[in-house]
Amino acid sequence: MSDRTTQRPPATPGTGHGRISTETVRSIVDSHRTRRTFWRRLALIGPAFVAGAWQFGPGNLTTAMNAGALYGYTLIWVIIVSTILMIFLTDMSVRLGIRTPVSLISSIKDSLGTWAGVVAGLGVFLITLCFSVGNAVGSGVGLSMLIPGTSPVMWTVICTVLVGTILLLKKIYGVVEKILIVIVALMAFCFVASAFASNPDWAAAGAGLIPVVPGGSWLLIIGLVGTNFSINAAFFASYGTKARTRTETEYRDITIVDTIPGIVAPGIMTALVIVVAASVLGQTGADTPGAFTGLAKIFEPVAGPVGAWIFALGFFGAAFSSMIPNCIAGGTMLSDAIGRGASAETLAARLGSAFILAFGLGITFAFAGTSPVQLIVIAQALTVLFAPILAALIIVMANNRALMGPLRNRWWQNLAGGIGLIAVVALSIRLMVSLIGG
């Protein structure tokens, strides 16, 4: 036979015997794209870690340390449940960030009406106002503890001006952010070391996984949920995902390297904060509810006299680093809600960010004589009043078949989201009853 009779035409996309279909080619290409190396997967880290870092601020530390000091290990279960629910809501938001054409609020307006998008943006904005109080108070208190005899309010003013300057001069933000990350990491290391150096009762800590509500603990529980099941941070994760132009083929790796560890890490840290506080400060809560000097003793087992200095430095770092993303997110959401663009660079976003900073400063001045610890706890608790609306919108949009396609919620994701929604609704009602009755 001649060569011509033995040769076969090259396989080309199409249909028929001996040919590779277009779908097969596409699946092969996608599989190669998704087989990422370890380092390429690490490059996907982003939105969820930002959300986790945002929630691990002064409000988180204050409520967790008070929980351990006042009620021992009994409220650890609140952190575990909040962290699990936070993973599901953040995952929904990440998928929405992948699928939405412009932004989450824009898609809410297209699907549910302009009013729904406006409500969502205002909801996030109002929550960031509450968080701004803890950030402002925490930054001032942290620096006043580092430099005894100075006024916390004076330092709050200085920190607010510095954040405003950083937002205007974005080139220095990267440097400041790296310094603050190192400071917060130092404090995180001390919490881990203290969790073992303080010789806690690990059996009692394990018992804290069983849901128990001690008498008089409801406000603190609401504050813990408000800062650990941070629905506004989950909501904003969609914007971080969109800004990084993540794709469906990257979703699985995003879940493994970003969504789960980014939310679990601060959850573990918060649980350790409760363990250390319960072990070091005891269950009497002697002087902790009204004074940060009592909370500063938390690092004495591992660092001795230097422990108070590390606590003050780390607490300032957590507060100051949270001030920046908090006001950026609030301003961006407000701008998007009123139709001025889903960017922190718009005039509306800048004005919104400035108002958030001014609000935190104003509340610090107005309640200068109030216990800073109690003020932070109350501010964190108030965030749950607006959380149900955001949670409901995330769940509804994640079930939108036309928008989400193959990334639409499954039944078990809806189950977890529904439990989270019911929890924040119940806590909101509980808080409103307490406010009206008290």
C-alpha positions as CSV (number, residue, x, y, z in Angstrom):
1,M,0.0,0.0,0.0
2,S,1.1,3.6,-0.5
3,D,1.6,6.0,2.3
4,R,-1.5,7.8,1.2
5,T,-3.8,4.8,2.0
6,T,-2.3,4.3,5.4
7,Q,-2.4,7.9,6.6
8,R,-5.2,9.2,8.7
9,P,-6.3,12.8,8.8
10,P,-5.3,14.6,12.0
11,A,-7.8,14.6,14.8
12,T,-9.7,17.8,15.0
13,P,-12.4,19.1,17.2
14,G,-15.8,18.0,16.1
15,T,-18.0,14.9,16.2
16,G,-17.7,11.5,14.8
17,H,-15.5,8.4,15.2
18,G,-11.8,9.0,15.9
19,R,-12.3,12.7,16.5
20,I,-12.1,14.7,19.8
21,S,-15.2,16.8,20.6
22,T,-15.1,20.5,21.5
23,E,-16.3,19.6,25.0
24,T,-13.4,17.2,25.5
25,V,-10.9,19.7,24.4
26,R,-12.4,22.3,26.7
27,S,-12.3,19.9,29.7
28,I,-8.7,19.0,29.0
29,V,-7.7,22.7,28.9
30,D,-9.7,23.4,32.1
31,S,-8.1,20.5,33.9
32,H,-4.6,21.8,33.0
33,R,-5.6,25.2,34.2
34,T,-6.8,23.9,37.5
35,R,-3.7,21.7,38.2
36,R,-1.9,24.5,39.9
37,T,1.4,24.2,41.7
38,F,1.6,25.0,45.4
39,W,3.0,28.5,44.8
40,R,0.4,29.3,42.1
41,R,-2.3,28.3,44.6
42,L,-0.8,30.6,47.2
43,A,-1.2,33.5,44.7
44,L,-5.0,33.0,45.1
45,I,-4.9,34.0,48.7
46,G,-6.8,37.3,49.2
47,P,-10.5,38.2,49.8
48,A,-11.2,35.7,52.6
49,F,-8.0,36.5,54.5
50,V,-8.8,40.2,54.2
51,A,-12.3,39.5,55.6
52,G,-10.7,37.4,58.4
53,A,-8.1,40.0,59.2
54,W,-10.8,42.7,59.3
55,Q,-12.9,40.8,61.8
56,F,-9.8,40.1,64.1
57,G,-9.7,43.7,65.3
58,P,-10.0,45.4,68.7
59,G,-13.7,44.5,69.1
60,N,-12.9,40.9,68.5
61,L,-10.1,40.9,71.1
62,T,-12.0,42.9,73.7
63,T,-15.2,40.7,73.5
64,A,-13.1,37.5,73.5
65,M,-10.9,38.5,76.5
66,N,-14.0,39.6,78.4
67,A,-15.7,36.3,77.6
68,G,-12.8,34.4,79.1
69,A,-12.3,36.6,82.1
70,L,-16.0,36.7,83.1
71,Y,-17.2,33.3,82.0
72,G,-14.2,31.1,81.7
73,Y,-14.2,28.6,78.9
74,T,-18.0,28.4,78.5
75,L,-18.4,30.7,75.5
76,I,-15.8,29.0,73.2
77,W,-18.8,27.3,71.4
78,V,-19.9,30.8,70.2
79,I,-16.6,31.2,68.3
80,I,-16.8,27.8,66.7
81,V,-20.3,28.1,65.5
82,S,-19.7,31.7,64.2
83,T,-16.6,30.6,62.3
84,I,-18.4,27.7,60.6
85,L,-21.3,29.9,59.5
86,M,-18.8,32.6,58.4
87,I,-17.1,30.1,56.1
88,F,-20.4,29.4,54.3
89,L,-21.4,33.1,53.9
90,T,-17.9,34.1,52.7
91,D,-17.9,31.2,50.2
92,M,-21.2,32.4,48.8
93,S,-19.8,35.9,48.5
94,V,-16.7,34.7,46.7
95,R,-18.8,32.8,44.2
96,L,-20.9,35.9,43.7
97,G,-17.7,37.9,43.1
98,I,-16.8,35.4,40.4
99,R,-20.2,35.5,38.7
100,T,-21.4,39.1,39.0
101,P,-20.7,41.2,35.9
102,V,-20.0,44.5,37.8
103,S,-20.5,44.2,41.5
104,L,-22.7,42.5,44.0
105,I,-24.8,45.5,44.8
106,S,-25.3,46.2,41.1
107,S,-26.5,42.6,40.6
108,I,-28.8,43.0,43.6
109,K,-30.3,46.1,41.9
110,D,-30.7,44.3,38.6
111,S,-32.3,41.2,40.2
112,L,-34.3,42.6,43.2
113,G,-34.7,46.3,42.4
114,T,-32.8,49.4,43.1
115,W,-34.2,49.7,46.6
116,A,-32.6,46.4,47.6
117,G,-29.2,47.5,46.4
118,V,-29.5,50.7,48.3
119,V,-30.5,48.9,51.5
120,A,-27.5,46.5,51.1
121,G,-25.0,49.3,50.7
122,L,-26.5,51.3,53.6
123,G,-26.5,48.2,55.8
124,V,-22.8,47.6,55.3
125,F,-22.1,51.4,55.8
126,L,-24.0,51.4,59.1
127,I,-22.1,48.3,60.3
128,T,-18.8,50.0,59.5
129,L,-19.9,52.9,61.6
130,C,-20.3,50.6,64.5
131,F,-16.9,49.0,63.9
132,S,-15.3,52.5,63.6
133,V,-16.1,53.0,67.3
134,G,-14.0,50.0,68.4
135,N,-11.2,50.9,66.0
136,A,-11.1,54.5,67.2
137,V,-11.2,53.7,70.9
138,G,-8.8,50.8,70.5
139,S,-6.1,52.7,68.7
140,G,-6.2,55.5,71.3
141,V,-6.2,53.1,74.3
142,G,-3.4,51.0,72.9
143,L,-1.1,54.0,72.4
144,S,-2.0,55.5,75.8
145,M,-1.0,52.2,77.4
146,L,2.3,52.3,75.6
147,I,3.0,55.8,76.8
148,P,1.5,56.1,80.3
149,G,0.0,59.4,81.4
150,T,-1.1,60.4,77.9
151,S,-4.8,60.8,76.8
152,P,-6.4,58.0,74.8
153,V,-8.7,60.6,73.1
154,M,-5.6,62.6,72.0
155,W,-4.2,59.4,70.4
156,T,-7.5,58.6,68.8
157,V,-7.4,62.0,67.1
158,I,-3.8,61.5,65.9
159,C,-4.6,58.0,64.6
160,T,-7.7,59.2,62.7
161,V,-5.7,62.0,61.0
162,L,-3.0,59.4,60.1
163,V,-5.5,57.1,58.5
164,G,-7.0,59.9,56.5
165,T,-3.5,60.8,55.3
166,I,-2.7,57.2,54.4
167,L,-6.0,57.0,52.3
168,L,-4.9,60.2,50.4
169,L,-1.3,59.1,50.0
170,K,-1.8,55.5,49.0
171,K,1.9,54.9,48.3
172,I,2.7,54.8,52.0
173,Y,-0.1,52.4,52.8
174,G,1.8,49.3,51.7
175,V,4.7,50.2,54.1
176,V,2.3,50.9,57.0
177,E,0.3,47.8,56.3
178,K,3.4,45.6,56.5
179,I,4.5,47.1,59.8
180,L,1.1,46.6,61.3
181,I,0.9,43.0,60.1
182,V,4.2,42.3,61.9
183,I,2.9,43.8,65.1
184,V,-0.4,41.9,65.0
185,A,1.5,38.7,64.1
186,L,3.7,39.2,67.2
187,M,0.6,39.5,69.4
188,A,-0.9,36.4,67.7
189,F,2.3,34.5,68.5
190,C,2.1,35.6,72.1
191,F,-1.5,34.3,72.3
192,V,-0.5,30.9,71.0
193,A,2.5,30.8,73.4
194,S,0.4,32.0,76.3
195,A,-2.2,29.3,75.6
196,F,0.3,26.7,76.6
197,A,2.5,28.7,79.1
198,S,-0.6,29.6,81.2
199,N,-1.4,25.9,81.7
200,P,-5.1,26.1,81.0
201,D,-7.6,23.5,81.9
202,W,-7.9,21.9,78.5
203,A,-10.7,19.6,79.7
204,A,-12.8,22.6,80.7
205,A,-11.9,24.2,77.4
206,G,-13.3,21.1,75.6
207,A,-16.4,21.4,77.6
208,G,-16.8,24.9,76.3
209,L,-17.7,23.5,72.9
210,I,-21.1,22.5,74.4
211,P,-23.5,25.4,74.0
212,V,-24.2,27.0,77.4
213,V,-25.5,30.5,78.1
214,P,-24.4,31.8,81.5
215,G,-26.6,34.3,83.2
216,G,-26.0,37.9,82.1
217,S,-23.9,36.9,79.1
218,W,-26.3,37.7,76.3
219,L,-24.8,41.1,75.4
220,L,-21.3,39.6,75.3
221,I,-22.6,36.7,73.1
222,I,-24.2,39.1,70.7
223,G,-20.9,41.0,70.6
224,L,-18.9,37.9,69.9
225,V,-21.3,36.9,67.1
226,G,-21.2,40.4,65.7
227,T,-17.5,40.4,65.3
228,N,-16.8,36.8,64.4
229,F,-19.8,36.2,62.2
230,S,-19.0,39.4,60.4
231,I,-21.5,39.4,57.5
232,N,-20.3,42.8,56.3
233,A,-16.8,41.4,55.9
234,A,-18.2,38.4,54.1
235,F,-20.3,40.7,51.8
236,F,-17.2,42.7,50.9
237,A,-15.3,39.5,50.0
238,S,-17.3,39.6,46.7
239,Y,-15.7,42.9,45.8
240,G,-12.2,41.6,46.6
241,T,-12.8,38.6,44.4
242,K,-14.1,40.7,41.6
243,A,-11.1,43.1,41.8
244,R,-8.8,40.1,41.5
245,T,-10.7,38.9,38.4
246,R,-11.1,35.3,39.8
247,T,-12.6,32.7,37.5
248,E,-14.8,29.6,37.9
249,T,-11.8,27.3,37.2
250,E,-10.0,28.8,40.2
251,Y,-13.0,28.4,42.5
252,R,-11.9,25.1,44.0
253,D,-8.4,26.3,44.7
254,I,-9.7,29.5,46.2
255,T,-11.8,27.5,48.6
256,I,-8.8,25.4,49.7
257,V,-6.2,28.1,50.1
258,D,-8.2,31.3,50.8
259,T,-11.8,30.9,51.9
260,I,-11.4,28.1,54.5
261,P,-8.0,29.0,56.1
262,G,-8.7,32.7,55.8
263,I,-11.8,32.4,58.1
264,V,-10.6,29.5,60.2
265,A,-7.3,31.2,61.3
266,P,-8.9,34.2,63.1
267,G,-11.5,31.8,64.5
268,I,-8.8,29.7,66.1
269,M,-7.0,32.8,67.3
270,T,-10.2,34.1,68.9
271,A,-10.8,30.8,70.7
272,L,-7.3,30.9,72.0
273,V,-7.9,34.4,73.3
274,I,-10.8,33.1,75.4
275,V,-8.6,30.1,76.6
276,V,-5.8,32.4,77.7
277,A,-8.1,35.0,79.3
278,A,-9.9,32.3,81.2
279,S,-6.6,30.8,82.4
280,V,-4.7,34.0,83.2
281,L,-7.5,36.4,84.3
282,G,-9.7,33.8,86.0
283,Q,-13.4,33.6,86.0
284,T,-14.0,36.4,88.5
285,G,-13.5,39.2,86.1
286,A,-12.1,41.3,88.9
287,D,-11.1,44.5,87.1
288,T,-11.4,43.5,83.5
289,P,-14.9,44.8,82.5
290,G,-13.9,48.5,82.9
291,A,-10.1,48.6,82.5
292,F,-7.7,47.5,79.8
293,T,-4.9,47.3,82.4
294,G,-6.5,44.1,83.7
295,L,-6.7,42.7,80.2
296,A,-3.0,43.6,79.6
297,K,-2.0,41.0,82.2
298,I,-2.9,38.3,79.7
299,F,0.7,38.0,78.4
300,E,2.4,37.9,81.8
301,P,2.8,34.1,81.8
302,V,4.9,34.1,78.6
303,A,6.5,37.6,78.6
304,G,6.5,38.8,82.2
305,P,6.5,42.6,82.6
306,V,7.1,43.0,78.9
307,G,3.7,41.3,78.3
308,A,1.7,44.4,79.0
309,W,3.8,46.3,76.5
310,I,3.3,43.6,73.8
311,F,-0.4,43.6,74.5
312,A,-0.7,47.4,74.1
313,L,1.4,47.4,70.9
314,G,-0.5,44.5,69.4
315,F,-3.9,46.0,70.4
316,F,-3.0,49.3,68.8
317,G,-1.8,47.4,65.6
318,A,-5.1,45.5,65.4
319,A,-7.2,48.6,65.8
320,F,-5.2,50.8,63.5
321,S,-5.0,48.2,60.8
322,S,-8.7,47.6,61.0
323,M,-9.5,51.4,60.6
324,I,-8.2,51.4,57.1
325,P,-10.2,48.5,55.4
326,N,-13.3,49.4,57.5
327,C,-13.6,52.9,56.2
328,I,-12.6,51.9,52.6
329,A,-15.3,49.1,52.5
330,G,-18.0,51.4,54.0
331,G,-17.2,54.2,51.6
332,T,-17.1,51.8,48.6
333,M,-20.5,50.2,49.5
334,L,-22.1,53.5,50.0
335,S,-20.9,54.8,46.7
336,D,-22.1,51.6,44.9
337,A,-25.5,51.8,46.6
338,I,-26.2,55.3,45.4
339,G,-25.0,54.6,41.9
340,R,-21.7,56.5,42.0
341,G,-19.5,53.4,41.2
342,A,-18.1,50.4,43.0
343,S,-14.7,51.9,43.6
344,A,-13.0,53.5,46.6
345,E,-11.7,56.2,44.3
346,T,-15.1,57.9,43.7
347,L,-15.9,61.1,45.4
348,A,-18.9,59.5,47.2
349,A,-16.6,56.7,48.5
350,R,-14.0,59.2,49.8
351,L,-16.7,61.3,51.5
352,G,-18.2,58.1,53.0
353,S,-14.8,57.0,54.3
354,A,-14.2,60.4,55.8
355,F,-17.6,60.3,57.6
356,I,-16.8,56.8,59.0
357,L,-13.5,58.1,60.5
358,A,-15.3,61.2,61.8
359,F,-18.1,59.1,63.4
360,G,-15.6,56.9,65.3
361,L,-13.8,60.0,66.5
362,G,-17.1,61.8,67.5
363,I,-18.3,58.8,69.6
364,T,-14.9,58.6,71.3
365,F,-15.3,62.3,72.3
366,A,-18.9,61.9,73.3
367,F,-18.3,58.9,75.6
368,A,-14.8,59.8,76.8
369,G,-15.9,59.1,80.4
370,T,-17.4,55.7,79.6
371,S,-15.6,52.4,80.1
372,P,-13.7,51.8,76.8
373,V,-14.1,48.1,77.1
374,Q,-17.9,48.3,77.6
375,L,-18.2,50.9,74.8
376,I,-16.4,48.5,72.3
377,V,-18.6,45.5,73.4
378,I,-21.8,47.5,72.9
379,A,-20.6,48.8,69.5
380,Q,-19.9,45.3,68.4
381,A,-23.2,44.0,69.5
382,L,-25.1,46.7,67.6
383,T,-23.7,45.3,64.3
384,V,-26.1,42.4,64.5
385,L,-29.1,44.8,64.0
386,F,-28.2,45.2,60.3
387,A,-26.6,41.8,59.7
388,P,-29.9,39.8,58.9
389,I,-30.6,42.0,55.8
390,L,-27.1,41.4,54.3
391,A,-27.2,37.7,55.1
392,A,-30.6,37.3,53.4
393,L,-29.4,39.2,50.3
394,I,-26.3,37.0,50.0
395,I,-28.3,33.8,50.3
396,V,-31.0,35.0,47.8
397,M,-28.4,36.1,45.2
398,A,-26.4,32.9,45.6
399,N,-29.5,31.0,44.6
400,N,-30.1,33.1,41.5
401,R,-30.0,30.5,38.7
402,A,-29.5,32.9,35.8
403,L,-26.7,34.7,37.6
404,M,-24.8,31.9,39.3
405,G,-25.1,29.1,36.8
406,P,-23.0,26.1,38.0
407,L,-21.9,28.0,41.1
408,R,-25.4,28.3,42.4
409,N,-26.0,27.2,46.1
410,R,-26.5,23.5,46.8
411,W,-29.0,22.4,49.4
412,W,-26.4,22.0,52.2
413,Q,-25.1,25.5,51.6
414,N,-28.6,26.8,51.9
415,L,-29.1,24.9,55.1
416,A,-25.9,26.4,56.7
417,G,-26.9,29.9,55.3
418,G,-30.4,29.5,56.7
419,I,-29.1,28.6,60.2
420,G,-26.8,31.6,60.1
421,L,-29.7,33.9,59.1
422,I,-32.0,32.5,61.8
423,A,-29.2,33.0,64.4
424,V,-28.6,36.7,63.5
425,V,-32.3,37.4,63.3
426,A,-32.8,35.8,66.8
427,L,-29.9,37.8,68.2
428,S,-31.1,41.0,66.6
429,I,-34.5,40.5,68.3
430,R,-32.8,39.7,71.6
431,L,-30.7,42.9,71.4
432,M,-33.7,45.1,70.5
433,V,-35.7,43.7,73.4
434,S,-32.8,44.3,75.7
435,L,-32.4,47.9,74.4
436,I,-36.1,48.7,74.7
437,G,-36.4,47.0,78.1
438,G,-33.1,48.4,79.5
